[in-house]
Structure formats: C-alpha cells, structure tokens
Amino acid sequence: MTGRDSPNPRDRRPPGATLLAPEEADALIPGHVRTRQELFAWEQVNILEAQQWARRARGSALEESTIRELHRRMFDRTWEWAGRYRLSDKNIGVGWTTIPAEIRKLVDDGAFWIHEQTFPPDEIVIRLHHRLVQIHPFPDGNGRHARLWCDLLLRQNGRPAFDWKNERLGPPGEARRAYIDALRAADAGDFQPLGDLLLVGRH
C-alpha cells in the first residue's frame, strides 16, 4: 500500500475492531483497493472461498495448525500476514508474545471439555469462541475468523452452526452492538448474553 492512495485501516473502524500498525496496513495485496468499502468487499470474496474449504476440512478445529490455516485461507488474497500471529500489541487482545501459549491452552481446554463433557456442547463452543476473540491472535479479521472457526468446530461435533445474524457483525449496527456487549459480559464471566444471542431457534 505504500506509495499509493490506499485506504487507512484506522478510518471508520467499527466498535471493537482492531487497529492496524503501519507495517501491517502496508501489507495489503490487491493494488486496486482504494476505500474501506472496497477492502471489505474484496475480503468477503476471499472469505467465501475459505468457507468452502472449511466445509471440506479434515483437520481437527482443535489444532493450532487448523486455526492458522483457516485465517490464512480467509485472507491470503488480501493480506501478506494472513495466517501469521500478530507481532505487536493492540487496543484489544492478549500481549502478542503470549499468543502461542494462549492458543495451545485454548485447544487443550477445548479437547478436555469435549472429552469430559464439562459443559453442554454448544456452551463449550461459545466459551471457546469468546476465548479466541479475547486472545485476538491475528493483526485483523479476528472476529470473522473466530465465527467461521466455531462453525467448523460445531460441524465436526455434529452440531448446527450458530446464528451469526447473517454475518451482519462487521459494520456498525444493532447486531454488532449486541454481539460486542455479549462478548464484554463474557469477559466478566457471564456467558448467558452470548448464548442467548447465538442460540436463537435452538431446541
């Protein structure tokens, strides 16, 4: 992006979004992208391809390699750092040096909870979703990645996908505000709002 009229990743970021460092913003691959709207549209095409891959993926969702590969496939046509953990601290997320350890803990806890039936299956995935968003392992795309990763984990455990409000969680709006508020409640240990939001229509 250096040397051309590129979109500023800090412009009009929705609430709860990650702020990119200059070197991360300079890693944009498509040269034709000039606005934030064009960037989101390009990313969405990339993500649709990753969704097709996730429907066929054989590797366990509860492996670090799968977590990274999913992010890479979601953004490999968009960002040079797709699938790589961030190397700087953000306005949200754990310290960047602790990301590998936190991801290992996430997958180990998830495998243990499923094996021991520590929580109901859907609650396990809700808790892991919150944890992955809380870690915020990548420079950007963490929310979208965590949602698609949950769909993969649910499928591999014979469960239907959550209600992500038709993915209207990227731009500002009522659905995103409710989602962010539910994540903040989970930060304080209350997972009920997130469950109420994601388990609409479940029996």
C-alpha positions in Angstrom: 0.0 0.0 0.0 3.0 2.3 0.4 3.2 5.0 -2.3 -0.4 4.8 -3.4 -3.7 6.3 -2.4 -4.6 3.4 -0.1 -7.4 3.0 2.5 -6.4 4.0 6.0 -7.3 0.9 8.2 -8.0 3.4 11.1 -10.7 5.2 9.3 -14.3 4.4 10.2 -13.4 1.2 12.1 -16.5 -0.4 13.7 -16.6 -0.6 17.5 -14.4 -3.4 18.9 -12.3 -3.5 15.7 -8.5 -3.9 15.8 -6.3 -1.0 14.8 -3.5 -2.0 12.4 0.1 -0.9 12.8 1.5 1.0 9.7 3.6 -2.0 8.6 0.5 -4.3 8.8 -1.5 -1.8 6.8 1.3 -1.7 4.2 0.9 -5.5 3.6 -2.3 -5.2 1.6 -2.1 -7.3 -1.5 -4.7 -6.1 -4.0 -3.4 -2.9 -5.7 -6.8 -1.7 -6.9 -8.4 -1.3 -3.4 -8.8 2.4 -2.5 -11.6 2.6 0.0 -12.7 0.8 3.2 -15.8 -0.4 1.3 -13.7 -1.9 -1.5 -11.5 -3.6 1.1 -14.4 -5.3 2.9 -15.9 -6.4 -0.5 -12.6 -7.9 -1.5 -12.1 -9.6 1.8 -15.6 -11.1 1.6 -14.8 -12.9 -1.7 -11.7 -14.3 0.0 -13.7 -15.4 3.0 -16.3 -17.2 0.8 -13.5 -19.3 -0.6 -12.4 -20.1 2.9 -15.9 -21.2 3.8 -15.9 -23.7 1.0 -12.6 -25.0 2.3 -13.9 -25.2 5.9 -16.8 -27.4 4.7 -14.3 -30.0 3.5 -11.6 -29.6 6.1 -10.5 -32.8 7.7 -8.0 -31.5 10.2 -9.4 -31.0 13.7 -10.6 -27.5 14.5 -8.9 -28.0 17.9 -5.4 -27.9 16.4 -3.2 -24.8 16.2 -2.4 -25.5 12.6 -6.1 -25.5 11.7 -6.7 -22.2 13.4 -3.8 -20.6 11.5 -4.7 -22.3 8.2 -8.3 -21.1 8.4 -7.2 -17.5 8.9 -4.7 -17.8 6.0 -7.3 -19.1 3.6 -9.7 -16.3 4.7 -7.3 -13.5 3.9 -4.5 -15.0 1.7 -5.5 -12.9 -1.3 -5.9 -9.8 0.9 -3.0 -9.5 3.4 0.5 -10.8 3.3 0.4 -11.7 7.0 -2.7 -13.9 6.6 -2.4 -16.9 9.0 0.5 -15.3 11.0 0.2 -14.3 14.6 0.5 -10.5 15.2 3.8 -9.1 16.3 2.5 -6.1 18.2 0.1 -5.3 21.0 -3.4 -3.9 20.1 -6.2 -2.0 21.7 -7.7 -5.4 22.4 -6.2 -8.9 22.9 -3.5 -10.5 25.0 0.1 -9.4 24.8 1.5 -10.6 21.5 4.3 -12.7 23.0 1.8 -14.9 24.8 -0.4 -15.7 21.8 1.2 -19.2 21.0 0.8 -20.3 24.6 -2.8 -19.0 24.8 -3.8 -20.8 21.6 -2.3 -24.0 22.9 -4.3 -23.6 26.1 -7.4 -22.9 24.2 -7.2 -26.1 22.1 -6.1 -28.2 25.1 -9.1 -26.9 27.2 -11.5 -27.4 24.3 -10.4 -31.0 23.8 -10.6 -31.7 27.5 -14.1 -30.1 27.9 -15.4 -32.1 24.9 -14.0 -35.4 26.2 -15.1 -34.8 29.8 -18.4 -33.2 28.8 -17.6 -30.4 31.1 -20.3 -28.2 29.6 -23.1 -28.8 27.1 -21.7 -29.0 23.5 -22.9 -25.6 22.4 -21.7 -23.9 25.6 -18.2 -25.3 25.0 -18.1 -23.7 21.6 -19.5 -20.4 22.9 -16.8 -20.3 25.6 -14.1 -21.2 23.1 -15.4 -18.5 20.7 -15.1 -15.9 23.4 -11.6 -17.1 24.3 -10.4 -16.9 20.7 -11.8 -13.4 20.2 -10.3 -12.4 23.6 -6.8 -13.7 22.5 -7.1 -11.8 19.2 -4.2 -13.7 17.7 -4.0 -12.0 14.2 -3.5 -8.4 13.1 -7.1 -8.2 11.8 -10.1 -10.4 10.9 -10.2 -12.0 14.3 -14.0 -11.8 14.8 -14.8 -13.2 11.4 -12.2 -15.9 11.8 -13.5 -16.9 15.2 -17.0 -17.2 13.9 -16.0 -19.4 10.9 -13.8 -21.4 13.2 -16.8 -22.0 15.5 -18.9 -23.2 12.6 -16.1 -25.7 11.7 -15.9 -26.9 15.3 -19.6 -27.3 15.6 -19.8 -29.2 12.3 -17.0 -31.6 13.5 -19.1 -32.3 16.6 -22.3 -32.9 14.8 -23.9 -29.6 15.8 -25.6 -26.9 13.6 -24.0 -23.6 13.1 -24.8 -20.7 15.4 -27.0 -17.7 14.3 -24.5 -15.1 13.3 -27.3 -12.7 12.3 -26.4 -13.3 8.6 -22.9 -12.1 9.3 -24.1 -8.5 9.9 -21.5 -8.2 12.5 -18.8 -6.3 10.6 -20.3 -2.9 10.0 -21.7 -0.8 12.9 -25.3 -1.6 13.7 -27.7 -3.1 16.3 -26.5 -6.7 15.6 -22.8 -5.8 16.1 -23.6 -3.8 19.3 -25.4 -6.7 20.8 -22.5 -9.0 19.9 -19.9 -6.7 21.4 -22.0 -6.3 24.5 -22.3 -10.0 24.9 -18.6 -10.5 24.5 -17.9 -7.9 27.2 -20.3 -9.7 29.5 -18.4 -12.9 28.8 -15.2 -11.1 29.7 -16.7 -10.7 33.2 -17.7 -14.4 33.3 -21.3 -14.1 32.2 -21.9 -16.2 29.1 -25.6 -16.0 29.2 -26.0 -13.0 26.8 -23.7 -14.6 24.3 -25.6 -17.8 24.5 -28.9 -16.0 24.1 -27.6 -14.3 21.0 -26.1 -17.3 19.3 -28.6 -20.0 20.2 -31.7 -18.3 18.7 -34.1 -21.0 17.5 -32.1 -23.9 19.1 -34.2 -26.6 20.8 
